[in-house]
């Protein structure tokens, strides 16, 4: 079937729908609604689709399009839910269950006939995490069912005028509803506010006399202070006291009207440290406002790498050992890994190698595995080229450490999506295990980069030179199933997001207990010596970095404009169209 996807952004769900429909033999084209109604009309005229699907749409389809074609809208709410902030309300109201509805576009928003719907349990996570996981799983199941029903031709969609469907209109979730009352709100109330606003739009607040949006939230079980006071920093996050406890705020976004040259999300402590000092500005206890990479007077309170299970505090890197298996879990906001993230994860990896295990699992938790270098931190740097270079070298150091591990098997367990250098980090492992709802983007081209992280070694050895060239040139998202078919992934894990960690632990224990493991580790070490003799890893690194250095330090290279547009969420004229047929579709995607 010829299917056209209309999306406000080619986000994680749009990419998954594109990849999984393509897997099933459909010809799928994409147009961005952000380019306007005429771009949508042009794409419809050019691709002549049998069916139009909108996986993520913030604006209405042109009337003539939905009147003349069957257009299915993916709404992140159960049948009867209407309004633009469905997930925000679900989290803010502490819903235990929620749903996704595929409905037909019409004159009234979210009021069309229902083609399919799926429900799911709502875990205590941020909106963006929920969207990329439980919502994505439910949406994909509903889309596939709706497409099947449309192709069958005999299905009659259900009207939302049915008295059995409870219609609820929920207004746009404005900042007035999100505002935190630090003196009176409980920790749980604060966390719900932060989770309902993550990653967009954040919660508007004031810190050190500046208006900022707060992003990300996690509980803290030990630190305490006067409500609203900043208490400590940890790995770029800041801890703030509530009425009955404290929370960790992971990232901040300065308000655009503040005049800050970097009004986009990045680690919270460096943002606060960048604010100029002003009379009377304190962190809550008459402390001076800034010093180095965090506000002065705030202690850096570290968490142990092997955090006791009873602790309820935030840390982005954890290690634990169970029998012959070590588990090194990490979770960075948006999957982006700054220079600091890479250095700390490398130190943790080296610690893991000192433990007496035969199998080491990287990742294994929910949401993003890794998306490579941290473009937001780079964009905010006084020297973006220098920071790009430092960040990439730090990623390379980490990947090299994994590639050079020869005394045990290393498994990369992807419970969430991965892209660019994050995919190459996974490919450095001996085995890649992937949850079946994951989307991979094993390329750099859409950011104007050649790439590094030893991809010229790792990618061809898994999929062959020809396929490696195609993946990095075509620059299209891959479903986990497609990645497994071509050898990019070793094992698909058919599990829900909630079940994935336990399934990984079971699989890892079986791997560690498998007969012949010692022989396999010895063969791995021998293969590494043979590969090193043919062409040293240092040579792959030198060749990749030579090309990346040229791009980073050329102020006119497309990378700089593409990076800035991506971080600042601006359109860019060099966006490339995307189609499984290889054709040109109006609007295109980045």
N, C-alpha and C positions, 0 to 999 in steps of 0.2 A: 504494500500500500504506500502511496505517496503521502507523507505527513509533513506539515509545516509547523514548527514550534515558534510561537511568538512569546518572547520573554522580555521583561524590563531589564534583566541582566542575565548573562550566561553563568548563573551561579551553580552551586553544588547540585541542587535538584534538577535544574535545566540540563546540566551535563549528564546526570544519571539517566534522565528520561531519553536524552539523545542517544547515549551509549546503549542502553538496554533495548530500545526500539530498533536500533540499527542491528544489534545482535540477532534480532528475530526476523531479519530480512527486509525490514521496511526501508524505504528511501526517505531519509529525514533531512530536511533543510531547516535553517534557523534564521530568524530575523529579530533584531532588537527593537522593541517598541519605543525605546528611548530616542530612536532616530525619527520618530514622528509617524503620523497616520499615512502619509504618502509612501514612506518606506515600506510600511506593512502592506499597503495596497499593491505596490510594485512587486513585492515578494510573492504575494498571492497570484498576481497575474503571470509572473515568470515561472513559478514552480507548479502552478495549477494543482494544488493538493486535493486529495480526496477527503482529508480530515485535517482540521487545524486544532492544535492543542496549545494551551497557555499554561506552562508549569509554574510560572511565577510572573504575575502581572500586576503592576501598580496603577495602570491607567486603563480606561475602557477601550475595547476594540472599536474600530470604526463601524458605524451602524451598517453600512453597506456590506461589510465583510461578514458580520455575524448573521445578517439577514439572508445572504446568498450562499453561505457555507455553514456546515455543521462545525461549530467551534466549542470545544470543551475546555472549561476553566478548572484548574486545580485550586481548590479553596482549603486552607489549613484549618478547617473547623468541621464539626459534624453537620449532617443535614439540618437545615433550619437556622444555623448560625450565619449571621450576616454582619458585615462591617470590615474595615481595613486593618484591624488590630487583633485578629482572632487569638493568636498565641500569647500576646501580651496579657489579654484578659484571662486566658486559661491559667497562666502561671500566677498572675496577681490574685486570682480568686481561689487558688490552691485546688484546682480541679484534679481529681484522682484519675480520670480518664478523659480523653479527647478524641478527635477524629479528623479525617481528611475526606472531602467530598469532591467528586468530579461531576460538574454540572454544566448544562448547556448555557452558553452566553445568550443574554437577552437584554431587554431595555433596562431592567432593574438589576442592581448589583446583587450577586449571590442568590438570586431568586429563581434561576432557571431549573429545568427538570434535572433530576438526579440520575446519572448514568452508573455511578458506582460510589461506594463509601466504605471506608475501613476505620476501625477504632484502635486505640492503643492506650496503655497505661502511661501516666505522666510521672517520670522520676524527678527528684529534686535537682535539676540541672538548669543551666542558663538557656535562654530562648534559642540562641544560635546552635548550641549543642543539640537541643531537642529537635530543631529543624533539620539538621544534617543527619540525624539518626532515626528516632522513632517516627517523626513526620515523614522523612524521606522513604522509609520502608513502607509505611502505610500508603503514601502517595503513589509509589511505584506499583504496588499491588492493585490499587484502584485504577490507575491509568491503564495497566495491562488488561484488566477486566473490562474497562470501558471500550478499549480498542477492539477487543475480542467481540464484545456485544455489537459494536458498530459494524464490524466486518460480517457478522452473522446475519444482520439485517432484519431479524425477527424480534429483537428486544425492544420493548416499549419503556422508555425512561419514566421514572416516578415523578409525579408533580409534587412540588413543595406546598401546594394548596391542600394536600392531604391532612385532615385533622390530626392524624397520628404524629405528624412532624411538628414539633414545638419551634416556632419561629421566634428568634431573639435577635434584635438589632443592637449591636454594640458599637458605640461611637469610637472615633479615633482616640487612642489612648494618649492624652496630652500630658505635658510635663507637670501640670498642676496635680495630677493624680499620682505621679511618680515621686514627688518631693518627699524626702526623708526628714522626719522630725527626730533629730539625734537625741534630744533630751528625753523624749517619751516613747519612741518606737523600740520594740524588742528586737533582739538579734534576728529572730525568725522573720519579723516584718521587714527589716532592712534587707535581708537576703532575698526575700520574695521580690522586693522592688528592684534590686540589682539584677536578679535573674530575668525578670520580665522585660528588662530594657537591654539585655545583652544580645547581639553586639551593637544593635542600633535601636533606639537613638542614644542609649546611655541615660543616666539619671543626672539632671542638671543640679549642681550644688556649688558651694563656694569653699575654696581652700586657699589659705594664705592670701586672702583678699582678692582672689581671682575666680571668675566663673569657669567651671570645668564640668565636663560630663564624666561621670563615674562608670567604669566598665568592669564587669567581672566581680564576683563576690564569693567568699568562702568563710566558714566560721573559724573562730579562734577560741581555744579552750582554756588558755592560761593567762594571757595578757589582759589587764584591766586598767581603766582610767576614767576620767570624767567624760560623760557622754559628748561625743563630737571631737574629742582630742585625738591627734595623731600620736600613736604609741611607739611604733617601730617600723623598720623596713625589713624586707627579706627578698633577696633575689629580684629586686626591682619593684616589688609590690609594697604597699603601705598598709599598716594596721590601724584601724580607727575604732575608738570605743563607742559602744552603744549603751543603752540604759541598763542592760543586764549582761553585757559581755563585750565582744569585739568581733569585727569582721576584717578580712583582708580584701583590699581593693587592688586589682591586678593592673589595670590600665586607666589612663586619663586621656581625655580629649579636650584641649582648650577650646573655648567657644570662639567661633570665627570673628564675632564682633569685638573680641578682646584685643585684636591686633596682633596676636601671636603668629609668627611666620610659619608655624607648624601646627595648624589646627586639625590634627588627626590623631588617632589612637596610638599610644606607645606606652612602654612601662611607666608605672605611676611615679616612682621615686625620682627618676631623672627628669620627668616633666616638672615636678615641684621644685627640684633643684635648679631648673633653668629660669624660674621666675625671678625677676629683679627684686631686690630688697626694697621694701617701702616702709615708712614710719608706721609703727603700731602693728605690723603684720607679724603674727606668731603662729606657732603650730598648736596653740591651745594652752601653753604653759610658759609664756614669755620667753620662748627660745628664739634665737636668730633664725631667719628663714631658709638659708641655703648654705651648702658646702659640698663641693665635689659632685658626686652623682646622686646625692640624696640631701634632704633638708638637714641642716646642722642641728645637733642635739638629739636626733632620733637614732637610737641604737640599731645596729644591724643584728637582728636576732635570728640566728641560723636554726635550721631544723636538722636533726641527724638523718643521714642517708637511709639508715635502717630505722625508720620511724616506728615506734611501738603501735600495734594495731588499735589500742584503745585511745590514742591521741586523735583529736578532731581539730586539726589545724591544716593550713595550706602549705604545700610544697610542690614544686613542679618536677622534681626528680626523686624517685624512691628506689631502693633496692631491698630485696628480700630473697631468702634462700629456702628452698624446700627440697630436702633430700639432695639429689645430685643435680638439681636445676636451680640456676640463679635467674631472678627476674629483675630487669632494670627498666622501670616504667618512667615515662616522661610525658609531660603535657604542657605545651606552650600555647598561649592564646593565639588563635588563628593558624596554628601550626608553624608560625614564623620563628626562626632561630637566629637570634642576634649573635654577635661575636662572643658576648658574655655567656649566652645560653650554650653555645658550642664548647667553650672552655670548661664550663661546669659539667656538662654532660660527658666530655672526654675524661675529666678527673673521676667522675663516677664510674665510667666504663673501666678505667684503669684499676679502680678499687675492686670492681666486680671480678676482674681477672685474677685478683689475689685470693679469691675465695675458692675452696676445693669443690668445684662443680665440673661436670662433663658437658653440660648444655647451658647456654646463656640465652635468655629470651629478651629481646629489645622490644619495647612497646607493650602491646597486649591489653591496653585499656581502651576506653571508648573515645570517640571523636578523632581529630586529626592525628596522623602519625607524624608527618613533617611536610612542610611546604618549602623547605630550603631557607635561603638567606632572608633576613628581616628587612624588607623594603621600607617599612615605616621608619625604623631606626636610622636607616641609611639616608632617607630623604630629610630627616630632621637634623642630620649631622652638619657641622660647619664645613666638613670636607667629605661630601658624598662619595667621591671617587676613592678617597683613601679608606673610608669606612667600608665601601663595597669590597675593596681589596682585602682588608683585614677580616671581614666577615667570611668571604669565600675561602681564604686560607684556613680559617678556624674550622669551617665545614670540612675542608679537605683533610685536615689533621684528624678529625673524628672518623671520617670514612676510611682513611688509611689505617687507623688503629684497628678497625673491624676487619679490613682486608688482610692485615698481617697477623691476626689471631689464629694460631695453628695448634693450640693445645686443648681445644674444645670445639664443639659445634656451636655456631651462633645462629639463632633464629630471629628473623624480623616478623613480628606479629602485628598486622595492620587491622585494627578494629575500626579505623576511620580513613578518610581520604589522604592521599599523598600526591605531591607534585614536585617537578623540577628536582633540585638537589635532595629533597626528601625521599623521592623514589630511588635515587642513586644510593642514599644511605641504606635503604632497605636491601637493595641489590648487592651490597657489600657482604651481606650475611650469607651463610651457607644454604639456608632455606628461607623462603618467603611464604608466610601463611597469611591469608587474606580473607576477611569476612566477606560474604558474598554480596553485600550491598555497597562495597567500597568502589570509589572512582579513582583512577590513576591518570595522571598527566605527566608521562615520562619525557618531557621536552622543556626547552627554554625559549623557543623561538618567539613566542608572543610577547616576550619582554625584551626582544632584540639582542639576545645573548646566545653565544655558542655553547656555553655550559662547561662545567668542570665536575668536581667530586668523583673523578676517575670514571666518568661515564663511558669514555672511549675504550675502557677495559671491561667494565662490568656489563654494559648493555649488549655488546656483540657476543660475548662469551655465553650469554643466556639465549639470545634470540637470533644470532647470526648477523653478519654485517649488513645484509640487504634490508632486513626488517628493522634493524637499529636505525638505519638511514631513513626509512619510511616513517618510523615513529617520531623522530626528531624533526623531520621536515614537514609532515602533514600536521603535526601539532594538534591532534584531536584527542578528546578524553576516551579512556578505555574503561569498560566495566571490568570487575574482578574476573568474570567468566572469560572474557576475551583475553585478558592478561594471562590467565591459566592456559588457555588454548595455545598461545604462542610461546609459552615457557617463561614468561616474565614472573609468574607466580607458581610456586610449587604445589601448594595445597589450598583449596577453597574450604572455608569453614562455614557451613550452612547453619548459622546461629543468629539469634537476635542480638542486639547490642548488649542487653542484660546478660545473656548467656555466654557471650564471647570470652570473657576472662576465665571462667571456669573451664570452658572447652579447651582453651589454650593451655591451661595448667594440666589438664588430663593428657593432651597430646604430647606436651613436653615431657611429662613423666614417662609416657610410653616410649618416647624417643630415647630418653636416658637409660631405660631398662632394656632396650633392644639389643639382641645378640650381635656381636660384631661392631659395636660402637667404637671400641678402641682401634680396630682395624680401619674403620672409616676415618677417624681423626688422623691416623698415621698417613693414610692416602691423601688426605687434604693437605697435610704439611708437605708431602712430596710434590703434589701438584703445584703448590705455591712456589717451591724451589725451582721447579721446571719453568713455570711462567716467568719467574724473576730472571732466569737465565736467558730466556728468549727476548724479553724486553722488560727492563726494570720498571716498577711502579713509578719511580722518580721521573722516568722519561715520559710516561703518560701525563703526569702532573705538570711537568715543564711545558709540554706542548699545549695542553689545555690552557694553562695560566698565561702563556704568551699571547694567545688570542683574546683572552678575557682582559688582560692588562691593556691591550690596545683599545678595547671598547670602553672600559672604565675611565681611562684617562684622556679620552677624546671627548671634549665638551659638546661636540656636535653629533655624537653617536646617538641613534634613535633610543637606545636604552634609557637615557636620562629623561627624555620627554615621556616615554612610555611608563617609566617608574613613577614619575611625578603625577601623571594622569591617573594611574592605578591607585596610588596612595590617596590622592585628593579627590578621587571619584569624579574625574572630569572626562568628557569625551575626548577621543583622540583620532585624528584623521587617518591613521595608518591601520585601523582595525581591519582584520582580514575576515572575509566571509567563511562560513562553514557549511559543508554539505556532504552527505555520504556519497553523493553522485559526483562530487568534485566541481560542481558548478558555482556560479556566483549568485549570491542571494543579497538583495538590497538590505542595507543596514549592517549586516555582518556582526561579528563578535570579536572581543579581545581575548 
